[in-house]
Amino acid sequence: MMSLSHSALNIYQGKNRILLVFYPSSVDPLYKTQLNEIRKHEEDLKERDLIVIEVGPSDTRNLRQDFQVSSEHFTAILVGKDGGEKLRTQHVILVGDLNATIDKMPMRREELKKRPGFHQG
């Protein structure tokens, strides 16, 4: 599993969760479906401090190399605020599944506790 410490993404560590969406071409059906899913739920993602970074076949940031992702396949990778890889799949991630994964993370639980009106039950 990749850590952000050696990646071009380390500026986000501690601030944002990242969904890396690697796609082989702009007409890839999985890529298009993933983007539509993201667009429908932008507020959910924003609330969870999640940013989406699309990585095409000619990535100049070396993210494919850093995360060992082939340029021939769609791959989605969730990276936590701690810089660690939390989820990797070659399928579309539904935002509900993404939210559930994020909401189980210790940092997210702490964020929720700090919210006004939080009641631990």
N, C-alpha and C positions, 0 to 999 in steps of 0.2 A: 504494500500500500504506500502511496505517495504522500509525502508531507510537503506543505507549502514552503518550508524553510529554504529550499533551493529553487523555488519556482518564481516565475515572473508575477505570481499572484500574492506574494507575501505582504504586499501593501494592504491587503484586505484582512489579514489575520487579526483576530480580536475585535473586528468591526462588523464583518459581514460573513454570512454563509454564502457559498457559491454553488450554483448548478452549472457545471460545464456541459455543454451540449456539443458533442463532436459529430460532424456529419460529413458523408462522403461527397455529396453534391447538393446544391440548393433545391433540387427537385426530388430528393429522397423522401419517400412517403412517411417514414418514421420521424424525420426531422420536421416536416410540415405539421404533422399531428402534434408533436411535442410543443412546437411554437404556438399552435392554436390553444392547447391546454394551458400554457403559461399565460397567454393573453387574456383568457377568460377569468383568470384568478390572480390578477396582478396585485390586488389589495392584500390577499392572504400572504403572498410572497413578501410584499413590502413590510407587513407587520412582523414577519419572521426575519427581517434583515437579510433577505435572500436576494442576491443579484444573479442574473443569468448571463453567462458568457458563451457566445456561440463560437465554435472553432471549426473553420472550414478545412478543406483538403490542403490548402497552401498556408498553413499556420506559420506565422513569422515569429511567434513567441516561444516556440519549442514546446508548447504544451502537450502535443501528441507524444513527443519523446519523453517529457517529464512524467507523464501519466501512462506511458506505454500503451497508446491507443493506435490501432491501425487506421490508415486513411481510407480504408475500404469499407468500414462499418460504422453505423450509427452507434454511439455510446453516450450515456448520460452518467455523470459522476457528481455526487453531492459531497461537498467539502465543508466541514464544520468551521466555526469561528476559531477553533484551536488549530486549524490548518490540516487536520487529519481527514483522510478519505472516510466517508460514512456509508456510502452506498454507490454501487456501480452496476449498471445494467445495459444490455443492448436492446432494451425494449423501452417504449414510451413510459414515463413515470407520470401517473395521475397525481394531480396536485393534492388530493386527499391523502394519498399514500405518502407523498413528500411531507405534508404537514404532520402526519402521524409520526413519521420518523424523526422529524425535527423536534416535535413536542416531547419526545421521550429523552432528548439530550439533556444532560445535567445543566449546561449553560442556559438552555431555553427555560428549564424549570425555575432557575434562579431569576431569570428575566420576568417570568410571570409572577413570582412572589413579590417582586418590587413594584408591581402595578398597583395603582390606587384601586381599592375595592376588592383586592384579592382575599379570598376566604379559603383557608385550608380546611378540607373536610374530611 
